[in-house]
Amino acid sequence: MTDSTGQDIAEALGLLLRRSTRADLHARLTEGLGEGVDALTYPLLSGLARTGPLSAADLGREVGLDRTTVTRRADRLERTGLLERRPDPADGRATLLALTGDGHDTVAVTRRRLAADIETSLAGWPPAEARTFARLLRRFLDEGPFAPDRDRPPAPAPR
């Protein structure tokens, strides 16, 4: 690996993150799914689909938002019937956020649309390259700097 490989990957990931938050992408993926679903609220739906019911604070950690922001966005989703609040069985004073059936359906539709967009984008790739890309991207996400809850030593200080 050359000295610039890490920088090249960082730049490509930065571009991916910027483009993945574009309003037009979210509008296309969430079109017709209801008034409360947009680029701001979808991460809550997706996070709960991955994890199951969570407190606002725990969901915030999962999706990279503070508890107050999660609570405001959850209010919107609750009004549209995509999310509900439930008592926490482990702590009677706490509340969990959970997807409703419609919330699960919304996530499923959005994920199918995104998968179709990706399939279309990869249609011109040789199938072996597309499979290799998927495998290596998953490995990078599981083992690299984006790995969830992984104990790792602090990054070395820049020179």
Residue pairs with C-beta under 8 A, 6 or more apart in sequence:
19 25
21 39
23 39
26 38
26 39
26 42
27 38
27 39
28 113
28 117
29 42
29 110
29 113
29 114
29 117
30 37
30 38
30 39
30 42
30 106
30 110
33 106
33 109
33 110
34 80
34 82
34 106
35 80
36 76
36 77
36 79
36 80
36 82
37 45
37 77
37 80
37 82
37 106
37 110
40 73
41 73
41 76
41 77
42 110
43 63
43 64
43 65
44 59
44 63
44 70
44 73
44 74
44 77
44 83
44 97
45 77
45 82
45 83
45 99
45 103
45 106
45 107
45 110
46 63
46 107
46 110
47 54
47 59
47 62
47 63
48 54
48 59
48 83
48 97
48 98
48 99
48 103
49 99
49 103
49 104
49 107
50 62
51 58
51 59
51 62
52 98
53 86
53 96
53 97
53 98
54 62
54 96
54 97
55 88
55 94
55 95
55 96
55 97
56 67
56 70
56 71
56 74
56 95
56 97
57 67
57 70
59 65
59 70
59 74
59 97
60 66
60 67
60 69
60 70
63 70
65 73
70 97
74 83
74 85
74 97
77 83
77 103
78 84
78 85
81 100
81 102
81 103
82 99
82 100
82 102
82 103
82 106
83 97
83 98
83 99
83 100
83 103
84 97
84 98
84 99
84 100
85 95
85 96
85 97
85 98
86 95
86 96
86 98
87 94
87 95
87 96
88 94
88 95
88 96
99 107
122 130
122 133
125 133
140 146
141 147
